[in-house]
């Protein structure tokens, strides 16, 4: 999903699992257990006007900023520090 955002590709994504957090409002989502829902999402993506495409691409760039390697490293360090602190308190 993030690679697609990086290239400006319009994304249709499941609204299940962790994907809603990843895509935010930058993708067209569908219920993964409903074929019609997936079909409607794909059809909608293929019929977007240029304004809607631009909006989704802008939102995708905003989502990408939330998932940088730097943010991943910072958050991972926090998890390790909390785990160490918790083990010391036990």
C-alpha angles and dihedrals in degrees: 000000000000092000089052090049089051091057095045093249116155109243131215108195141177114257090218134095117001095330097096089059091049098046099036107177093329097093140052105248133205140185105261092211094055119072093194090054090053091046092052091049092052093045090049091051091052093051100047118132121230093261092055092045090052091048093051091047091051091048089048091056089051091051091050090060089061092058106048122142088244092057090047091053093047093049092046091053089051091054092050092047091050091048092050092047092049092050091051091051093051 
